[in-house]
Amino acid sequence: MHFTGTIWRPPYEAESLLLEVTAGCTHHKCKFCTLYDELPFSFRMSPLGYIEEDLQEMQVYLSAWRGKLHSRIFLVGANPFVMQFSRLKTIADLIHSYFPSIQSIGCFARVTDISLKSDEQLHQLHLIGYDGLTIGVETGDDDALAFMDKGYCAQDIIEQAHRLDAAGISYNFFYLAGISGAGRGNIGAIESAKVFNMTHPKLIGSSMLTIFPNSALYQEIQSGNWEEESELEKLEEVRTLITHLTIPVQFAALGSSNAIYLNGHLPEKRDAMLAHLDQVIQPENEQKLRRYRTTLPHL
């Protein structure tokens, strides 16, 4: 298989087939992100020949599992959805030719990737299987989005989510607790809830900001331009977000950046998740939570 560097996928894609179609990120400017720094390039598309070879290899390997049928495949790369409609269609055609059982094709996408497609193209992508996109929106706090150089604003999130809704493409959001900075956690959570409540994500996956020395954000901190939230403030932020979400949605904090795990459907599990957070949000736990954050080797 032609995998490049560390392979990232959402926790909920654990049973999906993985196929690399891009490597790296087209944006590669988010101040907190170090996920693709190991690569000697910012972004590249996999040659179609490599993609077909990998599909052939998967076909041979999976035949040993007595013909187990797989219904979903996840395209690896920071934002494969940035590719032109014609290439996404070609890749989907290749997938369906080798795996007729595949019903849906997922991948990471930036908000700006969606804006590159016409409404008709989005509809056609839905018809050929693209569904369940994972979008790292991070926050609905415009100040934080601008400072972290995300390349879009809160209104863009709403507009592009509505376009996916109209096309029939479902999506999941990644939220990054801590991105608003010290003293602004609850503000960021409330602003994010406002944005999310105007959209229809199937799942909101919450991660905790973890700052590594090789990030641009670390340099901002060293220069005195930004201050990190405490661990308890990050958890208070998550609590505020859960409290203010009014849409029916699965809320999950499952990745390694989270010192405590949460997973439940809102609004049914709201009280249980808030009670769990209240048990942890105690002054005596800050040091223990901070130790977890500073000893985390990677995400």
N, C-alpha and C positions, 0 to 999 in steps of 0.2 A: 504494500500500500504506500502511496506517495504522501505521507504525512510530513509536515514541516514544523519543527519546533514543538512547543507544548500545545497540546490539543485542548481547547476549551469548549465546553458544552454546558447547557443548563442542567441542574440536577434532575429535572423532570424529563430529560431526553435520554435517560439511562438505558432504555430498552430500544432506542432508535438505532438504525444503521447509520454509520458515520462516513461521510464522503467529503474529502477535501476538494473544493472547487476554487478557493482563493486562499491566500495566506497574507497575514498582516491586515492593516486597517488603512482605508483611503484617507481618513481624517488625521489620525495619529498626532493630535494636538492637545487632547484632554490632559490637564495638568496633573491629575492624580494617577493616570494610567501608566503602568509599566508592563502590561501583559505581553506586548509584542517587541519589547526592546531587544530581545535576544536575536531577532531576525536581522540579517544584513541589508534589508530593504524595508520600505514602508508598506508596500502592497504589491501583490502580483496575482494574476489569474493562472490557474492550473491549465496546462495544455489539454485540449479535448482528448488527445491520445492517452494522456495519463489518467484522465477521468474514466475513459472506457476500459483501460487496463485494470483499474481498481474495481470497477463493477464486475468485470470478468473474474477477478480474484475472489471477490465477495461471493459470487455465484458458486464457484467451485468449493469454497470453504463452507458455505452454508448448506450445500448439498449433503455434507457429512452429518448434518443435523436432521437427517431423514426428511428433508424437504419442508422444514418448518417455514411457514409463510410469515413474512414481515409486512406490516401495513404502513410503516412510516420510516422515512430517511431524513437525517439532519445534515445539511450542507455545512461543512466546517470552514471557518474563516471569520474574521471580526465582523464583516458586513457584506456577505455575498449578494445581498439584494441590491447592491449598488450596480451590478452588472446590467447591461442593456437587456431589454425585453427579449431580443432575438437569441441572445446567449442563454438566458434563463430557460427559454423554451427548448433550445437544443439540448441542454442538460436534462430537462424533464423528459424529453423524448428518449434519450439514452437510458435514463433510469427505468422508464416504463417498458422499454424493450427487453431489458435484462430481468426486471422484477415486476411483472404484471400485477402482483399482489399489492404493490405500493399504492396507498390511497392518498397520502399526504406528504408534502415536502416542506420541511421547516428550515429555518436558518436565522442567524442574527441579522438585524437590520438597524441602520441609523434612521432617525426621523427624516433626514435629508435624502436618503435613498428612495423613499416613497414618493417624494415630490418630483423625482426624475421620470416617473411613469405617468402616462395619461390614464384617465379613468377607464378607458376601454382596455388598455394594456393590463391594468390591475385586474379587471374582470376576467380577461383571458388567462392570466396567471392563476387565478382562482380555479378556473375550469380545468386546468392541466395539473392541479394538485397542490399549488402553493398555499399553505395554511399554517396557522400556529407560529407566526413570526415572533421572535423574541427581540424586543426593542429596549435598549438601555437608555431610557429617557432620563434616568437618575433623579430628577426633581422637577417640580413645577415652579421653583423659585427663580425668577428671571435674573436676579442679582448673582446668584450662584452659577447659573448657566453661563452668564457672560464672563464671570471671573475665571471659571474653569475652562473657558474657550471650547464649549460644546458645539458651537456653530449653528444654534437654533434657539428660539425662545419658546415660552410656554404655549403661546397661541399656535405655533407651528405644530406642537404635539397634538393639540385638539384638532386642528384642521386635517392633518394627515391621518389621524386615527379615524376620523369621520369618513375619509376617502376609502380606507380599508373596510370599514363597516359597510359602505355602499357597494363595494366590490365583493363582499362575502368572505373576505380573508380575516380570520380570527388572529388575535395577537395577545402577547403577554408583555408586561412592563417589568423592567428592573428598576428598583428604587435604591438610591445610595444614601443611607443614613449617615449624617455627618458632613455632607457636602456644603451645607450653608455656613459652617464655621461656628466658633464659640459664641454663645449668646443668641444664636439665630436658629437653633435646631427646631424649636416649636413653630417659628415663623415659616421655615421651609416646609415643615410637615403640613401646616394648614394650607399654604399655597399649593402644595402638591395635591392634597385632597380635593381642592377646588377643581384642579385640572382633571384629575382622574375621574371625578364624579360626573364630568361632561363627556366621558368616553366609555368604552365597553370592553376592557381587557378581560380575558378569561382568568388570568392570574396576575397578581402583583408579587414579584419576588423581591424581598428586601435583603440588601447586603449592607455590611458595615464598612465605612471608609477605613482603609488601612494604608498608611503612608510609608512608602519605601524611600530610602535615601537617594535612589537614582531618579526619582520623579521630579518634575518641574515644581510640583506643589511643595515638596520638601525645601526647595530653594526659596520659595516664597515665604515659608515659615522662618527660615534662617535670616531672611532679609527684613523680617518684622512686618510683612504685608498681610499676613493671615494667621489665625490662631485656631488650632484644632479643638473640637468639642471634647469634653471629658467622655468617658465611657458611659457614665450614667446619663449624661445629656443625650447621647445617641439613643439610648434605650427609651428615654422620655420622649424623644422625637418619634420613635416607632410607635410608642403608645398613643401619642397625639394623632399620628396618621391613621391608625386603626380606629380611633374614636371618631374621627371626622369623615371616614369613608361611608358613603350612603349607598353605593352601588352594590349589587350582589357580585361577589368576586372571591376567588380563592386567594388567601394571603399566606405567603410562605417565606420563612427565613431559614434556609436549609444549607447554604454554602458555608465553607470553612471560615469565612470572615465573621460569622455570627457566633458569639460565645454561647448563646442560648438559641435553641431551635423553636420555631413557631410554624404551625401548619394547620389551617382550618378555613372553613368557608364563612364569609361574612354575609349577613349579620349573625348567623346562627352561633358561631363560635367566638363572637366578639368578647363576651364577658369572661370566658375561660382564658382567652389569650391575655386580656388585660389583667386578670388575676395572677397569671403566671409572671407577667412583667412586674407587677407590684411586689411580688415576692423577691425579685432580684434587684429592683431599684431601691437599694438601701445604701447609705453612706459607707458602711463597712465593706461593701463589695467593690468599690472603685479600684482599689489596689489590685485585687485579684483579677478583675476584668482587664485592667491595664496590662498586667503581666501576660495575659493571654494574647493581647493585641501585639505587644512588642516582641513576643517570641514566635509569632506566626511566620513561618519561613516563606510561605507563598500562599496565593489564593486558590 
